[in-house]
């Protein structure tokens, strides 16, 4: 018996199946069987997803346009409540601070 058999070894994966035929023809024509379907999938996906993205942006635009005049001006409900006593004391504190600053600069009211 010879050392090496005359028949080459054939693995079970090289059986005449569709996958084996694809694998052998892929080695011969890689762009036609791999690149072209990939590019076609990307282009088709772009065309199919365009309406979905358009709907998304249209919904966002509708939401932005629905602002009323009060909301645009910022007059609706967000401000603090005004208390007359609080405003009086707040302004009085500012005035007294200004008076003290004037006294410090000029040395008093009498000097001029």
Secondary structure, 3 states (H helix, E strand, C coil): CCCCCCCCCCCHHHCCCHHHHHHHHHHHCHHHHHHHHHHHHHHHHHHHHHHHHHHHHHHHHHHHHCCCHHHHHCCCCCCCCCCHHHHHHHHHHHHHHHHHHHHHHHCCCCCC
